[in-house]
Amino acid sequence: MMRALFLVSTVLFWIVVAAAWVSALRPLAPAPSDVSAEPRYVLADIAQHGSVDDCWMAIDGVVYDFTAYLPEHPTSPRVMAAWCGKEASEAYHTKTRGRPHSSYADGLLPAWRVGVLAAEP
């Protein structure tokens, strides 16, 4: 009886540990927001944020402020710095080497979203 109880509790323990580990791998996506209520920016607005100390990018029609993320990026900050203040969709989708970013990276984007890219007047 004690052996069965030990085995069951050990299995349950590792199931909980595995579930916690898996849930930590995928960031929680924020609830979809009303795009019409979001701030709208044109490329000229984004160009004003073109340094590592103030780094905005437009990716697929969405504007992101990556200033605080640059030190956390897995590669050197200068890799992203080249795209600060610019439309960076192609760079994001190819990582400048023809490889797309992971779904994990896609899941991180909403945390840095500041608005949407508006059509130029």
C-alpha positions in Angstrom: 0.0 0.0 0.0 2.8 2.5 0.9 4.7 1.6 -2.2 1.6 2.4 -4.4 1.0 5.6 -2.6 4.6 6.6 -3.1 4.5 5.8 -6.8 1.2 7.7 -7.3 2.5 10.8 -5.4 5.8 10.7 -7.3 4.0 10.6 -10.7 1.7 13.4 -9.7 4.6 15.5 -8.5 6.4 15.2 -11.9 3.2 15.9 -13.8 2.8 19.2 -11.9 6.5 20.1 -12.5 6.2 19.3 -16.2 3.0 21.3 -16.5 4.6 24.3 -14.8 7.7 24.1 -17.0 5.6 23.9 -20.2 3.4 26.8 -19.2 6.5 28.9 -18.6 7.7 28.3 -22.1 4.7 29.9 -23.8 4.0 33.5 -22.7 0.3 34.3 -22.2 -1.0 36.3 -25.1 -3.0 39.4 -24.1 -6.6 39.6 -25.1 -7.2 40.9 -28.6 -7.7 44.7 -28.5 -9.8 47.0 -30.5 -7.4 48.1 -33.3 -9.5 51.1 -34.1 -8.8 52.5 -30.6 -5.1 52.0 -30.8 -2.7 54.8 -31.5 -1.9 55.2 -35.2 1.6 56.1 -36.5 3.1 56.8 -39.9 6.6 55.8 -40.9 7.8 59.4 -40.2 6.7 59.0 -36.5 8.5 55.7 -36.3 11.7 57.2 -37.8 11.9 59.5 -34.8 12.6 56.4 -32.7 15.7 55.2 -34.5 18.3 54.5 -31.8 19.1 51.9 -29.3 17.9 54.3 -26.6 14.5 54.7 -28.3 13.8 51.8 -30.7 10.5 51.5 -32.5 9.8 49.2 -35.4 6.8 48.5 -37.6 6.2 44.8 -38.4 3.3 43.6 -40.4 1.4 46.9 -39.8 1.9 46.9 -36.1 4.2 49.3 -34.2 6.4 48.0 -31.4 8.6 49.8 -28.9 11.6 47.4 -28.4 13.7 49.8 -26.4 13.5 47.8 -23.2 13.8 44.5 -25.1 17.1 45.2 -26.9 19.3 44.0 -24.0 17.1 40.8 -23.6 17.3 39.8 -27.3 19.3 36.6 -27.8 21.7 38.2 -30.2 23.7 41.4 -29.9 21.5 44.5 -29.6 23.2 45.9 -32.8 21.4 43.2 -34.8 18.0 44.8 -33.9 19.4 48.3 -33.8 19.9 48.3 -37.5 16.1 48.3 -37.8 15.2 50.8 -35.2 13.0 53.6 -36.6 12.1 51.5 -39.7 9.6 49.2 -41.3 11.1 45.8 -40.3 8.7 43.1 -41.6 11.1 41.5 -44.0 13.9 41.5 -41.4 11.6 40.0 -38.8 10.4 37.2 -41.2 13.8 36.3 -42.5 16.0 37.3 -39.5 18.2 38.7 -42.4 19.3 35.2 -43.2 16.2 33.7 -44.7 14.9 32.0 -41.5 11.7 33.0 -39.8 11.5 33.8 -36.1 10.0 31.1 -33.9 6.4 30.9 -32.7 7.9 31.7 -29.2 9.2 35.0 -30.6 5.8 35.7 -32.2 4.3 35.2 -28.8 6.5 37.9 -27.3 5.5 40.6 -29.8 2.2 41.7 -28.1 4.1 42.8 -25.0 5.9 45.5 -26.9 3.0 46.7 -29.1 2.3 50.4 -29.0 0.0 51.0 -31.9 -0.7 50.3 -35.6 0.9 51.6 -38.8 -1.4 54.1 -40.5 -1.4 54.6 -44.3 0.7 57.6 -45.3 -1.5 60.7 -46.1 
